[in-house]
């Protein structure tokens, strides 16, 4: 199982987690939207027994065992274009996305 962060994503995550001790990022999915799933990106304030942890680009990433198969092979990127900035999910497992781009199916 692999999940990668680009350099831009790692820099942004480091900025967001600068005040968190220890700094950990939780990536996951939750059932939502018209297509089935939505991404979860938040500080990992706790680690559960079924969570998988790994380091990439200097960032400690925490993923629940349930989310891992859906996120396998994903690259997390961060882009700032003009006034817009957002994390971008390059996930090879996505089969469809809803029109608004908020949810996806696998």
Phi and psi restraints in degrees (range 20) as a CNS / XPLOR table:
assign (resid 1 and name C) (resid 2 and name N)
       (resid 2 and name CA) (resid 2 and name C) 1.0 -135.6 20.0 2
assign (resid 2 and name N) (resid 2 and name CA)
       (resid 2 and name C) (resid 3 and name N) 1.0 137.9 20.0 2
assign (resid 2 and name C) (resid 3 and name N)
       (resid 3 and name CA) (resid 3 and name C) 1.0 -135.1 20.0 2
assign (resid 3 and name N) (resid 3 and name CA)
       (resid 3 and name C) (resid 4 and name N) 1.0 128.7 20.0 2
assign (resid 3 and name C) (resid 4 and name N)
       (resid 4 and name CA) (resid 4 and name C) 1.0 -117.0 20.0 2
assign (resid 4 and name N) (resid 4 and name CA)
       (resid 4 and name C) (resid 5 and name N) 1.0 149.8 20.0 2
assign (resid 4 and name C) (resid 5 and name N)
       (resid 5 and name CA) (resid 5 and name C) 1.0 -113.4 20.0 2
assign (resid 5 and name N) (resid 5 and name CA)
       (resid 5 and name C) (resid 6 and name N) 1.0 138.4 20.0 2
assign (resid 5 and name C) (resid 6 and name N)
       (resid 6 and name CA) (resid 6 and name C) 1.0 -76.0 20.0 2
assign (resid 6 and name N) (resid 6 and name CA)
       (resid 6 and name C) (resid 7 and name N) 1.0 167.2 20.0 2
assign (resid 6 and name C) (resid 7 and name N)
       (resid 7 and name CA) (resid 7 and name C) 1.0 -59.5 20.0 2
assign (resid 7 and name N) (resid 7 and name CA)
       (resid 7 and name C) (resid 8 and name N) 1.0 -40.3 20.0 2
assign (resid 7 and name C) (resid 8 and name N)
       (resid 8 and name CA) (resid 8 and name C) 1.0 -63.9 20.0 2
assign (resid 8 and name N) (resid 8 and name CA)
       (resid 8 and name C) (resid 9 and name N) 1.0 -42.5 20.0 2
assign (resid 8 and name C) (resid 9 and name N)
       (resid 9 and name CA) (resid 9 and name C) 1.0 -64.9 20.0 2
assign (resid 9 and name N) (resid 9 and name CA)
       (resid 9 and name C) (resid 10 and name N) 1.0 -43.1 20.0 2
assign (resid 9 and name C) (resid 10 and name N)
       (resid 10 and name CA) (resid 10 and name C) 1.0 -62.8 20.0 2
assign (resid 10 and name N) (resid 10 and name CA)
       (resid 10 and name C) (resid 11 and name N) 1.0 -41.0 20.0 2
assign (resid 10 and name C) (resid 11 and name N)
       (resid 11 and name CA) (resid 11 and name C) 1.0 -62.8 20.0 2
assign (resid 11 and name N) (resid 11 and name CA)
       (resid 11 and name C) (resid 12 and name N) 1.0 -44.7 20.0 2
assign (resid 11 and name C) (resid 12 and name N)
       (resid 12 and name CA) (resid 12 and name C) 1.0 -66.4 20.0 2
assign (resid 12 and name N) (resid 12 and name CA)
       (resid 12 and name C) (resid 13 and name N) 1.0 -42.4 20.0 2
assign (resid 12 and name C) (resid 13 and name N)
       (resid 13 and name CA) (resid 13 and name C) 1.0 -61.6 20.0 2
assign (resid 13 and name N) (resid 13 and name CA)
       (resid 13 and name C) (resid 14 and name N) 1.0 -42.4 20.0 2
assign (resid 13 and name C) (resid 14 and name N)
       (resid 14 and name CA) (resid 14 and name C) 1.0 -59.5 20.0 2
assign (resid 14 and name N) (resid 14 and name CA)
       (resid 14 and name C) (resid 15 and name N) 1.0 -39.3 20.0 2
assign (resid 14 and name C) (resid 15 and name N)
       (resid 15 and name CA) (resid 15 and name C) 1.0 -64.8 20.0 2
assign (resid 15 and name N) (resid 15 and name CA)
       (resid 15 and name C) (resid 16 and name N) 1.0 -44.5 20.0 2
assign (resid 15 and name C) (resid 16 and name N)
       (resid 16 and name CA) (resid 16 and name C) 1.0 -65.3 20.0 2
assign (resid 16 and name N) (resid 16 and name CA)
       (resid 16 and name C) (resid 17 and name N) 1.0 -39.0 20.0 2
assign (resid 16 and name C) (resid 17 and name N)
       (resid 17 and name CA) (resid 17 and name C) 1.0 -93.2 20.0 2
assign (resid 17 and name N) (resid 17 and name CA)
       (resid 17 and name C) (resid 18 and name N) 1.0 8.5 20.0 2
assign (resid 17 and name C) (resid 18 and name N)
       (resid 18 and name CA) (resid 18 and name C) 1.0 -54.9 20.0 2
assign (resid 18 and name N) (resid 18 and name CA)
       (resid 18 and name C) (resid 19 and name N) 1.0 -33.6 20.0 2
assign (resid 18 and name C) (resid 19 and name N)
       (resid 19 and name CA) (resid 19 and name C) 1.0 -94.5 20.0 2
assign (resid 19 and name N) (resid 19 and name CA)
       (resid 19 and name C) (resid 20 and name N) 1.0 -3.5 20.0 2
assign (resid 19 and name C) (resid 20 and name N)
       (resid 20 and name CA) (resid 20 and name C) 1.0 -89.5 20.0 2
assign (resid 20 and name N) (resid 20 and name CA)
       (resid 20 and name C) (resid 21 and name N) 1.0 135.6 20.0 2
assign (resid 20 and name C) (resid 21 and name N)
       (resid 21 and name CA) (resid 21 and name C) 1.0 -127.0 20.0 2
assign (resid 21 and name N) (resid 21 and name CA)
       (resid 21 and name C) (resid 22 and name N) 1.0 120.7 20.0 2
assign (resid 21 and name C) (resid 22 and name N)
       (resid 22 and name CA) (resid 22 and name C) 1.0 -76.4 20.0 2
assign (resid 22 and name N) (resid 22 and name CA)
       (resid 22 and name C) (resid 23 and name N) 1.0 151.1 20.0 2
assign (resid 22 and name C) (resid 23 and name N)
       (resid 23 and name CA) (resid 23 and name C) 1.0 -74.6 20.0 2
assign (resid 23 and name N) (resid 23 and name CA)
       (resid 23 and name C) (resid 24 and name N) 1.0 114.4 20.0 2
assign (resid 23 and name C) (resid 24 and name N)
       (resid 24 and name CA) (resid 24 and name C) 1.0 -138.5 20.0 2
assign (resid 24 and name N) (resid 24 and name CA)
       (resid 24 and name C) (resid 25 and name N) 1.0 140.9 20.0 2
assign (resid 24 and name C) (resid 25 and name N)
       (resid 25 and name CA) (resid 25 and name C) 1.0 -107.8 20.0 2
assign (resid 25 and name N) (resid 25 and name CA)
       (resid 25 and name C) (resid 26 and name N) 1.0 129.8 20.0 2
assign (resid 25 and name C) (resid 26 and name N)
       (resid 26 and name CA) (resid 26 and name C) 1.0 -98.9 20.0 2
assign (resid 26 and name N) (resid 26 and name CA)
       (resid 26 and name C) (resid 27 and name N) 1.0 124.6 20.0 2
assign (resid 26 and name C) (resid 27 and name N)
       (resid 27 and name CA) (resid 27 and name C) 1.0 -113.4 20.0 2
assign (resid 27 and name N) (resid 27 and name CA)
       (resid 27 and name C) (resid 28 and name N) 1.0 140.5 20.0 2
assign (resid 27 and name C) (resid 28 and name N)
       (resid 28 and name CA) (resid 28 and name C) 1.0 -170.2 20.0 2
assign (resid 28 and name N) (resid 28 and name CA)
       (resid 28 and name C) (resid 29 and name N) 1.0 -172.6 20.0 2
assign (resid 28 and name C) (resid 29 and name N)
       (resid 29 and name CA) (resid 29 and name C) 1.0 -133.8 20.0 2
assign (resid 29 and name N) (resid 29 and name CA)
       (resid 29 and name C) (resid 30 and name N) 1.0 155.1 20.0 2
assign (resid 29 and name C) (resid 30 and name N)
       (resid 30 and name CA) (resid 30 and name C) 1.0 -138.6 20.0 2
assign (resid 30 and name N) (resid 30 and name CA)
       (resid 30 and name C) (resid 31 and name N) 1.0 152.4 20.0 2
assign (resid 30 and name C) (resid 31 and name N)
       (resid 31 and name CA) (resid 31 and name C) 1.0 -68.6 20.0 2
assign (resid 31 and name N) (resid 31 and name CA)
       (resid 31 and name C) (resid 32 and name N) 1.0 129.2 20.0 2
assign (resid 31 and name C) (resid 32 and name N)
       (resid 32 and name CA) (resid 32 and name C) 1.0 -171.9 20.0 2
assign (resid 32 and name N) (resid 32 and name CA)
       (resid 32 and name C) (resid 33 and name N) 1.0 162.2 20.0 2
assign (resid 32 and name C) (resid 33 and name N)
       (resid 33 and name CA) (resid 33 and name C) 1.0 69.0 20.0 2
assign (resid 33 and name N) (resid 33 and name CA)
       (resid 33 and name C) (resid 34 and name N) 1.0 -174.2 20.0 2
assign (resid 33 and name C) (resid 34 and name N)
       (resid 34 and name CA) (resid 34 and name C) 1.0 -83.0 20.0 2
assign (resid 34 and name N) (resid 34 and name CA)
       (resid 34 and name C) (resid 35 and name N) 1.0 -16.0 20.0 2
assign (resid 34 and name C) (resid 35 and name N)
       (resid 35 and name CA) (resid 35 and name C) 1.0 -103.2 20.0 2
assign (resid 35 and name N) (resid 35 and name CA)
       (resid 35 and name C) (resid 36 and name N) 1.0 -11.5 20.0 2
assign (resid 35 and name C) (resid 36 and name N)
       (resid 36 and name CA) (resid 36 and name C) 1.0 127.4 20.0 2
assign (resid 36 and name N) (resid 36 and name CA)
       (resid 36 and name C) (resid 37 and name N) 1.0 -48.8 20.0 2
assign (resid 36 and name C) (resid 37 and name N)
       (resid 37 and name CA) (resid 37 and name C) 1.0 -133.0 20.0 2
assign (resid 37 and name N) (resid 37 and name CA)
       (resid 37 and name C) (resid 38 and name N) 1.0 153.9 20.0 2
assign (resid 37 and name C) (resid 38 and name N)
       (resid 38 and name CA) (resid 38 and name C) 1.0 -132.6 20.0 2
assign (resid 38 and name N) (resid 38 and name CA)
       (resid 38 and name C) (resid 39 and name N) 1.0 150.9 20.0 2
assign (resid 38 and name C) (resid 39 and name N)
       (resid 39 and name CA) (resid 39 and name C) 1.0 -77.3 20.0 2
assign (resid 39 and name N) (resid 39 and name CA)
       (resid 39 and name C) (resid 40 and name N) 1.0 148.2 20.0 2
assign (resid 39 and name C) (resid 40 and name N)
       (resid 40 and name CA) (resid 40 and name C) 1.0 -118.5 20.0 2
assign (resid 40 and name N) (resid 40 and name CA)
       (resid 40 and name C) (resid 41 and name N) 1.0 124.9 20.0 2
assign (resid 40 and name C) (resid 41 and name N)
       (resid 41 and name CA) (resid 41 and name C) 1.0 -134.5 20.0 2
assign (resid 41 and name N) (resid 41 and name CA)
       (resid 41 and name C) (resid 42 and name N) 1.0 113.5 20.0 2
assign (resid 41 and name C) (resid 42 and name N)
       (resid 42 and name CA) (resid 42 and name C) 1.0 -158.6 20.0 2
assign (resid 42 and name N) (resid 42 and name CA)
       (resid 42 and name C) (resid 43 and name N) 1.0 163.2 20.0 2
assign (resid 42 and name C) (resid 43 and name N)
       (resid 43 and name CA) (resid 43 and name C) 1.0 -62.8 20.0 2
assign (resid 43 and name N) (resid 43 and name CA)
       (resid 43 and name C) (resid 44 and name N) 1.0 140.7 20.0 2
assign (resid 43 and name C) (resid 44 and name N)
       (resid 44 and name CA) (resid 44 and name C) 1.0 -92.1 20.0 2
assign (resid 44 and name N) (resid 44 and name CA)
       (resid 44 and name C) (resid 45 and name N) 1.0 92.9 20.0 2
assign (resid 44 and name C) (resid 45 and name N)
       (resid 45 and name CA) (resid 45 and name C) 1.0 -77.2 20.0 2
assign (resid 45 and name N) (resid 45 and name CA)
       (resid 45 and name C) (resid 46 and name N) 1.0 -19.2 20.0 2
assign (resid 45 and name C) (resid 46 and name N)
       (resid 46 and name CA) (resid 46 and name C) 1.0 -144.7 20.0 2
assign (resid 46 and name N) (resid 46 and name CA)
       (resid 46 and name C) (resid 47 and name N) 1.0 158.2 20.0 2
assign (resid 46 and name C) (resid 47 and name N)
       (resid 47 and name CA) (resid 47 and name C) 1.0 -119.0 20.0 2
assign (resid 47 and name N) (resid 47 and name CA)
       (resid 47 and name C) (resid 48 and name N) 1.0 127.7 20.0 2
assign (resid 47 and name C) (resid 48 and name N)
       (resid 48 and name CA) (resid 48 and name C) 1.0 -91.8 20.0 2
assign (resid 48 and name N) (resid 48 and name CA)
       (resid 48 and name C) (resid 49 and name N) 1.0 162.9 20.0 2
assign (resid 48 and name C) (resid 49 and name N)
       (resid 49 and name CA) (resid 49 and name C) 1.0 -59.6 20.0 2
assign (resid 49 and name N) (resid 49 and name CA)
       (resid 49 and name C) (resid 50 and name N) 1.0 -33.6 20.0 2
assign (resid 49 and name C) (resid 50 and name N)
       (resid 50 and name CA) (resid 50 and name C) 1.0 -92.1 20.0 2
assign (resid 50 and name N) (resid 50 and name CA)
       (resid 50 and name C) (resid 51 and name N) 1.0 5.8 20.0 2
assign (resid 50 and name C) (resid 51 and name N)
       (resid 51 and name CA) (resid 51 and name C) 1.0 -77.2 20.0 2
assign (resid 51 and name N) (resid 51 and name CA)
       (resid 51 and name C) (resid 52 and name N) 1.0 146.9 20.0 2
assign (resid 51 and name C) (resid 52 and name N)
       (resid 52 and name CA) (resid 52 and name C) 1.0 -106.1 20.0 2
assign (resid 52 and name N) (resid 52 and name CA)
       (resid 52 and name C) (resid 53 and name N) 1.0 135.3 20.0 2
assign (resid 52 and name C) (resid 53 and name N)
       (resid 53 and name CA) (resid 53 and name C) 1.0 -121.1 20.0 2
assign (resid 53 and name N) (resid 53 and name CA)
       (resid 53 and name C) (resid 54 and name N) 1.0 142.4 20.0 2
assign (resid 53 and name C) (resid 54 and name N)
       (resid 54 and name CA) (resid 54 and name C) 1.0 -155.4 20.0 2
assign (resid 54 and name N) (resid 54 and name CA)
       (resid 54 and name C) (resid 55 and name N) 1.0 165.4 20.0 2
assign (resid 54 and name C) (resid 55 and name N)
       (resid 55 and name CA) (resid 55 and name C) 1.0 -112.1 20.0 2
assign (resid 55 and name N) (resid 55 and name CA)
       (resid 55 and name C) (resid 56 and name N) 1.0 137.5 20.0 2
assign (resid 55 and name C) (resid 56 and name N)
       (resid 56 and name CA) (resid 56 and name C) 1.0 -146.0 20.0 2
assign (resid 56 and name N) (resid 56 and name CA)
       (resid 56 and name C) (resid 57 and name N) 1.0 131.6 20.0 2
assign (resid 56 and name C) (resid 57 and name N)
       (resid 57 and name CA) (resid 57 and name C) 1.0 54.4 20.0 2
assign (resid 57 and name N) (resid 57 and name CA)
       (resid 57 and name C) (resid 58 and name N) 1.0 31.8 20.0 2
assign (resid 57 and name C) (resid 58 and name N)
       (resid 58 and name CA) (resid 58 and name C) 1.0 81.2 20.0 2
assign (resid 58 and name N) (resid 58 and name CA)
       (resid 58 and name C) (resid 59 and name N) 1.0 9.5 20.0 2
assign (resid 58 and name C) (resid 59 and name N)
       (resid 59 and name CA) (resid 59 and name C) 1.0 -111.7 20.0 2
assign (resid 59 and name N) (resid 59 and name CA)
       (resid 59 and name C) (resid 60 and name N) 1.0 131.8 20.0 2
assign (resid 59 and name C) (resid 60 and name N)
       (resid 60 and name CA) (resid 60 and name C) 1.0 -83.3 20.0 2
assign (resid 60 and name N) (resid 60 and name CA)
       (resid 60 and name C) (resid 61 and name N) 1.0 119.2 20.0 2
assign (resid 60 and name C) (resid 61 and name N)
       (resid 61 and name CA) (resid 61 and name C) 1.0 -110.9 20.0 2
assign (resid 61 and name N) (resid 61 and name CA)
       (resid 61 and name C) (resid 62 and name N) 1.0 135.4 20.0 2
assign (resid 61 and name C) (resid 62 and name N)
       (resid 62 and name CA) (resid 62 and name C) 1.0 -119.5 20.0 2
assign (resid 62 and name N) (resid 62 and name CA)
       (resid 62 and name C) (resid 63 and name N) 1.0 128.6 20.0 2
assign (resid 62 and name C) (resid 63 and name N)
       (resid 63 and name CA) (resid 63 and name C) 1.0 -134.5 20.0 2
assign (resid 63 and name N) (resid 63 and name CA)
       (resid 63 and name C) (resid 64 and name N) 1.0 133.7 20.0 2
assign (resid 63 and name C) (resid 64 and name N)
       (resid 64 and name CA) (resid 64 and name C) 1.0 -70.0 20.0 2
assign (resid 64 and name N) (resid 64 and name CA)
       (resid 64 and name C) (resid 65 and name N) 1.0 151.4 20.0 2
assign (resid 64 and name C) (resid 65 and name N)
       (resid 65 and name CA) (resid 65 and name C) 1.0 -60.0 20.0 2
assign (resid 65 and name N) (resid 65 and name CA)
       (resid 65 and name C) (resid 66 and name N) 1.0 -32.6 20.0 2
assign (resid 65 and name C) (resid 66 and name N)
       (resid 66 and name CA) (resid 66 and name C) 1.0 -67.6 20.0 2
assign (resid 66 and name N) (resid 66 and name CA)
       (resid 66 and name C) (resid 67 and name N) 1.0 -35.4 20.0 2
assign (resid 66 and name C) (resid 67 and name N)
       (resid 67 and name CA) (resid 67 and name C) 1.0 -82.7 20.0 2
assign (resid 67 and name N) (resid 67 and name CA)
       (resid 67 and name C) (resid 68 and name N) 1.0 -23.2 20.0 2
assign (resid 67 and name C) (resid 68 and name N)
       (resid 68 and name CA) (resid 68 and name C) 1.0 -56.2 20.0 2
assign (resid 68 and name N) (resid 68 and name CA)
       (resid 68 and name C) (resid 69 and name N) 1.0 -45.9 20.0 2
assign (resid 68 and name C) (resid 69 and name N)
       (resid 69 and name CA) (resid 69 and name C) 1.0 -62.7 20.0 2
assign (resid 69 and name N) (resid 69 and name CA)
       (resid 69 and name C) (resid 70 and name N) 1.0 -31.6 20.0 2
assign (resid 69 and name C) (resid 70 and name N)
       (resid 70 and name CA) (resid 70 and name C) 1.0 -74.6 20.0 2
assign (resid 70 and name N) (resid 70 and name CA)
       (resid 70 and name C) (resid 71 and name N) 1.0 -31.3 20.0 2
assign (resid 70 and name C) (resid 71 and name N)
       (resid 71 and name CA) (resid 71 and name C) 1.0 -94.8 20.0 2
assign (resid 71 and name N) (resid 71 and name CA)
       (resid 71 and name C) (resid 72 and name N) 1.0 -6.1 20.0 2
assign (resid 71 and name C) (resid 72 and name N)
       (resid 72 and name CA) (resid 72 and name C) 1.0 -56.6 20.0 2
assign (resid 72 and name N) (resid 72 and name CA)
       (resid 72 and name C) (resid 73 and name N) 1.0 125.7 20.0 2
assign (resid 72 and name C) (resid 73 and name N)
       (resid 73 and name CA) (resid 73 and name C) 1.0 89.2 20.0 2
assign (resid 73 and name N) (resid 73 and name CA)
       (resid 73 and name C) (resid 74 and name N) 1.0 -0.9 20.0 2
assign (resid 73 and name C) (resid 74 and name N)
       (resid 74 and name CA) (resid 74 and name C) 1.0 -75.6 20.0 2
assign (resid 74 and name N) (resid 74 and name CA)
       (resid 74 and name C) (resid 75 and name N) 1.0 146.9 20.0 2
assign (resid 74 and name C) (resid 75 and name N)
       (resid 75 and name CA) (resid 75 and name C) 1.0 -115.7 20.0 2
assign (resid 75 and name N) (resid 75 and name CA)
       (resid 75 and name C) (resid 76 and name N) 1.0 127.0 20.0 2
assign (resid 75 and name C) (resid 76 and name N)
       (resid 76 and name CA) (resid 76 and name C) 1.0 -96.4 20.0 2
assign (resid 76 and name N) (resid 76 and name CA)
       (resid 76 and name C) (resid 77 and name N) 1.0 123.2 20.0 2
assign (resid 76 and name C) (resid 77 and name N)
       (resid 77 and name CA) (resid 77 and name C) 1.0 -119.8 20.0 2
assign (resid 77 and name N) (resid 77 and name CA)
       (resid 77 and name C) (resid 78 and name N) 1.0 166.1 20.0 2
assign (resid 77 and name C) (resid 78 and name N)
       (resid 78 and name CA) (resid 78 and name C) 1.0 -134.9 20.0 2
assign (resid 78 and name N) (resid 78 and name CA)
       (resid 78 and name C) (resid 79 and name N) 1.0 130.5 20.0 2
assign (resid 78 and name C) (resid 79 and name N)
       (resid 79 and name CA) (resid 79 and name C) 1.0 -131.7 20.0 2
assign (resid 79 and name N) (resid 79 and name CA)
       (resid 79 and name C) (resid 80 and name N) 1.0 140.2 20.0 2
assign (resid 79 and name C) (resid 80 and name N)
       (resid 80 and name CA) (resid 80 and name C) 1.0 -123.2 20.0 2
assign (resid 80 and name N) (resid 80 and name CA)
       (resid 80 and name C) (resid 81 and name N) 1.0 117.4 20.0 2
assign (resid 80 and name C) (resid 81 and name N)
       (resid 81 and name CA) (resid 81 and name C) 1.0 -128.2 20.0 2
assign (resid 81 and name N) (resid 81 and name CA)
       (resid 81 and name C) (resid 82 and name N) 1.0 104.2 20.0 2
assign (resid 81 and name C) (resid 82 and name N)
       (resid 82 and name CA) (resid 82 and name C) 1.0 65.4 20.0 2
assign (resid 82 and name N) (resid 82 and name CA)
       (resid 82 and name C) (resid 83 and name N) 1.0 -125.0 20.0 2
assign (resid 82 and name C) (resid 83 and name N)
       (resid 83 and name CA) (resid 83 and name C) 1.0 -86.5 20.0 2
assign (resid 83 and name N) (resid 83 and name CA)
       (resid 83 and name C) (resid 84 and name N) 1.0 -8.7 20.0 2
assign (resid 83 and name C) (resid 84 and name N)
       (resid 84 and name CA) (resid 84 and name C) 1.0 -94.9 20.0 2
assign (resid 84 and name N) (resid 84 and name CA)
       (resid 84 and name C) (resid 85 and name N) 1.0 136.8 20.0 2
assign (resid 84 and name C) (resid 85 and name N)
       (resid 85 and name CA) (resid 85 and name C) 1.0 -144.3 20.0 2
assign (resid 85 and name N) (resid 85 and name CA)
       (resid 85 and name C) (resid 86 and name N) 1.0 142.5 20.0 2
assign (resid 85 and name C) (resid 86 and name N)
       (resid 86 and name CA) (resid 86 and name C) 1.0 -167.8 20.0 2
assign (resid 86 and name N) (resid 86 and name CA)
       (resid 86 and name C) (resid 87 and name N) 1.0 157.3 20.0 2
assign (resid 86 and name C) (resid 87 and name N)
       (resid 87 and name CA) (resid 87 and name C) 1.0 -77.5 20.0 2
assign (resid 87 and name N) (resid 87 and name CA)
       (resid 87 and name C) (resid 88 and name N) 1.0 142.2 20.0 2
assign (resid 87 and name C) (resid 88 and name N)
       (resid 88 and name CA) (resid 88 and name C) 1.0 -116.2 20.0 2
assign (resid 88 and name N) (resid 88 and name CA)
       (resid 88 and name C) (resid 89 and name N) 1.0 133.3 20.0 2
assign (resid 88 and name C) (resid 89 and name N)
       (resid 89 and name CA) (resid 89 and name C) 1.0 -107.2 20.0 2
assign (resid 89 and name N) (resid 89 and name CA)
       (resid 89 and name C) (resid 90 and name N) 1.0 109.7 20.0 2
assign (resid 89 and name C) (resid 90 and name N)
       (resid 90 and name CA) (resid 90 and name C) 1.0 -99.0 20.0 2
assign (resid 90 and name N) (resid 90 and name CA)
       (resid 90 and name C) (resid 91 and name N) 1.0 89.7 20.0 2
assign (resid 90 and name C) (resid 91 and name N)
       (resid 91 and name CA) (resid 91 and name C) 1.0 -113.3 20.0 2
assign (resid 91 and name N) (resid 91 and name CA)
       (resid 91 and name C) (resid 92 and name N) 1.0 113.7 20.0 2
assign (resid 91 and name C) (resid 92 and name N)
       (resid 92 and name CA) (resid 92 and name C) 1.0 -70.0 20.0 2
assign (resid 92 and name N) (resid 92 and name CA)
       (resid 92 and name C) (resid 93 and name N) 1.0 -10.9 20.0 2
assign (resid 92 and name C) (resid 93 and name N)
       (resid 93 and name CA) (resid 93 and name C) 1.0 -85.8 20.0 2
assign (resid 93 and name N) (resid 93 and name CA)
       (resid 93 and name C) (resid 94 and name N) 1.0 -11.9 20.0 2
assign (resid 93 and name C) (resid 94 and name N)
       (resid 94 and name CA) (resid 94 and name C) 1.0 -73.2 20.0 2
assign (resid 94 and name N) (resid 94 and name CA)
       (resid 94 and name C) (resid 95 and name N) 1.0 127.3 20.0 2
assign (resid 94 and name C) (resid 95 and name N)
       (resid 95 and name CA) (resid 95 and name C) 1.0 -99.4 20.0 2
assign (resid 95 and name N) (resid 95 and name CA)
       (resid 95 and name C) (resid 96 and name N) 1.0 -35.1 20.0 2
assign (resid 95 and name C) (resid 96 and name N)
       (resid 96 and name CA) (resid 96 and name C) 1.0 -146.2 20.0 2
assign (resid 96 and name N) (resid 96 and name CA)
       (resid 96 and name C) (resid 97 and name N) 1.0 151.0 20.0 2
assign (resid 96 and name C) (resid 97 and name N)
       (resid 97 and name CA) (resid 97 and name C) 1.0 -126.8 20.0 2
assign (resid 97 and name N) (resid 97 and name CA)
       (resid 97 and name C) (resid 98 and name N) 1.0 150.5 20.0 2
assign (resid 97 and name C) (resid 98 and name N)
       (resid 98 and name CA) (resid 98 and name C) 1.0 -74.7 20.0 2
assign (resid 98 and name N) (resid 98 and name CA)
       (resid 98 and name C) (resid 99 and name N) 1.0 166.3 20.0 2
assign (resid 98 and name C) (resid 99 and name N)
       (resid 99 and name CA) (resid 99 and name C) 1.0 -60.7 20.0 2
assign (resid 99 and name N) (resid 99 and name CA)
       (resid 99 and name C) (resid 100 and name N) 1.0 -32.6 20.0 2
assign (resid 99 and name C) (resid 100 and name N)
       (resid 100 and name CA) (resid 100 and name C) 1.0 -83.5 20.0 2
assign (resid 100 and name N) (resid 100 and name CA)
       (resid 100 and name C) (resid 101 and name N) 1.0 -11.0 20.0 2
assign (resid 100 and name C) (resid 101 and name N)
       (resid 101 and name CA) (resid 101 and name C) 1.0 80.4 20.0 2
assign (resid 101 and name N) (resid 101 and name CA)
       (resid 101 and name C) (resid 102 and name N) 1.0 7.4 20.0 2
assign (resid 101 and name C) (resid 102 and name N)
       (resid 102 and name CA) (resid 102 and name C) 1.0 -87.3 20.0 2
assign (resid 102 and name N) (resid 102 and name CA)
       (resid 102 and name C) (resid 103 and name N) 1.0 -22.7 20.0 2
assign (resid 102 and name C) (resid 103 and name N)
       (resid 103 and name CA) (resid 103 and name C) 1.0 -136.3 20.0 2
assign (resid 103 and name N) (resid 103 and name CA)
       (resid 103 and name C) (resid 104 and name N) 1.0 166.5 20.0 2
assign (resid 103 and name C) (resid 104 and name N)
       (resid 104 and name CA) (resid 104 and name C) 1.0 -151.2 20.0 2
assign (resid 104 and name N) (resid 104 and name CA)
       (resid 104 and name C) (resid 105 and name N) 1.0 166.5 20.0 2
assign (resid 104 and name C) (resid 105 and name N)
       (resid 105 and name CA) (resid 105 and name C) 1.0 -127.6 20.0 2
assign (resid 105 and name N) (resid 105 and name CA)
       (resid 105 and name C) (resid 106 and name N) 1.0 156.4 20.0 2
